Amino acid sequence: MYNNTQLLIKDSQNSHSSNSQNELEGGISQEWKQILEIISKKLVEKQTPQTFGEEQVKQPQVKTQLNAEQLKNPYILNPDEYKNQEELFNAIEHWWIYKKRKSKETIKKRLPIARRMSKHPVFPINWQKIVPEQIIAYLEYREYKENAGAHAIINEWKTVNTFAKAYGIDTSLWGYVPPQPPKPKVKIVPLPDTVYKIIHHQYSKDKYTNALVQYILTHGFIIGWRPSEIVIQKTDDVYLEDGYIIITETKKHGQPRQVFLEEELMTKYRRKSLKNWIEHWRPKVANKHSENYLYLQPNGKPFTKDYLRKYINDFVKPVWKNYHLYIMRHWCAIARLIQSKEITKKWDIWDVKERLGHEKVTTTQNYVRFAKRYYENAKYDWIRAVLKFHQEKYNMEQINSSTKGINIIKSKTPIKTYVSSGNNRSELVRTWRDSNPRSTA
């Protein structure tokens, strides 16, 4: 296997070098000349301050030495201008966020990958001088010798493309095609009765901590937002009386997404609604560090995405072992598709696409095949089932006890269950507070 890998890498290197030489000699591709010029020589000479009169004549004719390609696209970076790799990485990060207006989350993932690639024992990548043959040899070595997975190779190839675009290099001319990852055949999400148990489980004896976990879970399953959207959600973007929230899409450069929600999730006093959270629970810990973030730690500080993931996982995984923070978004996509099937008798992918903020409709379409499978075993509105969780499909008083063969969906909890706080009272308990509801219930 090792000898075959060496031959494969050697053949790849020879083919790339010979093709490049032939194209240069024959004049077939002028683009390759531009690429080699960008890699081999300095693109931009540092401009000197403007002077006038005799001093202007004495200045070296720097402007005439400017690379023509740089004048066409001043956003191209010249790696020779940076003293070391870290300075270059900082420039790449700035270019990605402020020049290309791309997501901070993405570049934060790719720079560590670039650091690992630069430390590879066999084919270390020099990011200050990109050589196509070396990078392709690295990727082939990783795939065939080190047996790296398809997703790992794809992420490394994306990292290469990030740097190449910053330098004005077109990697499509290299001829490299990364492996295609297999499509997932299974997507495990909890059924509505399991979701109900998850969001009403008692996670802590501390009332605020218990409510915090339960409310994040309830809102997460029904809204289906990304973890990065949860931690930056502001109370100012919750329009209780109008019945919708504005979500800032971190994956789409901060674009707003308007989502209308059920009344139970917005304003109901006896549900884990946004109104109850904002008016009753959140003020218990809010302080000078809280600003107007929606969810606050017990110390009053907002969450980071990584800490929120660890915080919630530690509580929920003992209750349902397959839980992870992003599974709430998967569940919501499937549940909303099933809801559309129940209401409209078809899979309304466009409504779900807009609700969840999918960039491509194909992303929503991929959820349909999973929704079909789950719908065969649970043919009812998943969203309503979790919010109320008692379906009176038949009037029990009008059904003869001798009736057989009728599929009756029984209530999972008593119809008069009062859920006005973080603790779920599963039995019928009426108190003075229940008889006198108020906004801080």
C-alpha positions, 0 to 999 in steps of 0.5 A: 500500500505504501509503495502504491501511494508513493507512485500515486503521489509521484505521478501526480507531481509529474503530471502537474509539473509537465502540464504546467510546462506544456501550457506555458511553452505553447501559450495555451493558458494565460491564467497559469502565467498569472498564477505563477507570477502571483506565487513567484514574485512580489505583487505589490510594492509599498506605495510612498507618500505623495510629494510635489514639485522637485521631490515628486520627480526624485521619487522612485517610479514605484507606481509603474512597478505595481502589478496589474492584477493587484490594481484590478483587485486591491483585495488580494493579499501578498504573503511576502509582506508578512514576517511570519505565519501568525501575521499572515493568519491574522491578515487572512482572518481580517480579509475573510471577515471584513473584505469577503464579509464571511462568517467569523465562525468559519475562519475560526475553524479553518485557521487551526486546520491551517496550523496543523497542515503547516506542521505535517511531518511529511508534506508541511504546507508553507502558507507563505508560498503555496505550491500546487504540487505540494498541496495535492501531494499532501492531500493524497498522502492524507487520504491514501496513506493516513486514511483520513476521512472524507470530511477531514480532507474536504475541510483541509481542501476548503482551508487551501481554497481560503488562502488561495482566494486571498492570494488571487489563485484559482484552484480549479485549474489544479485539477484536484477533486476532493472525495465526496462524503457519504450521505447520512442514512439515519438521523436519530431524533426523539419522538414527541413523548421523549421531547416532552420528558426532556423539557420537563425533567427536573435537572436541578434543585436550584429553581433558576438553574432548573428553569434555565435548562428547561426553557432553553430546551423548550424554545430550542426544540420549537424554534430550531435555531442554531446554537450560535443564534441562541447565545446572541439572541436579545430580549429586544428582538422578541416581539411578544404582542406581535407574536414573532421573534427576530433571529440574527443569522450568524451563518449569513453575515448577521442577516435578520430572520423573522419567525412567527411562533405559537401563542403557547411559546410566546405569551401563555402564562402556564407554559414555558413561554418567552414572556414567562422567561423574560418577565419572571425568570431572567430578572432573577439573575440579571446584572450589569454583565447581562446587557440584553441577552435573552439567556443568562447563566446563574451568575448573570453573564451571557453564554458563549456557544461552546460553554452553552453546549457543555452546560446543556449536554451535562444536564440532558445526556443522562436523560437521553443519551443521544442528545446534543445541542444541534439535535434540537434544530434537526428535530424542529426541521422534521417536526415542522415538515410533519406539521405541514403534512398534517395541515396542508397534506403535503411537505411544505419545504419552502415554509420550513426553509424560511423558518429555519433559515436554510441557505439552500432548499436542498438542505430542507429537502434532505430532511423530507426523507427522514420526516417521511419515516418518522411520520409513518410511526407518529402521524400527528402534529409533533409541535402541538403534541409537545406544546400541549401533549394531550390530543382529544381525537375522540370524545371519550364520553361518547365512545361506547366501552365495547367499541373495538378496533378504534385507534384512540390517542390517549392523553400523555398527561392530565388535561388540567396540568399546570406548568407555570414554573421550571418544575413540572407538576404532573398531578392536578394541584390547584393553589391560590396562584393557579386561581389568580394567574399573573404575568410572573406565574 
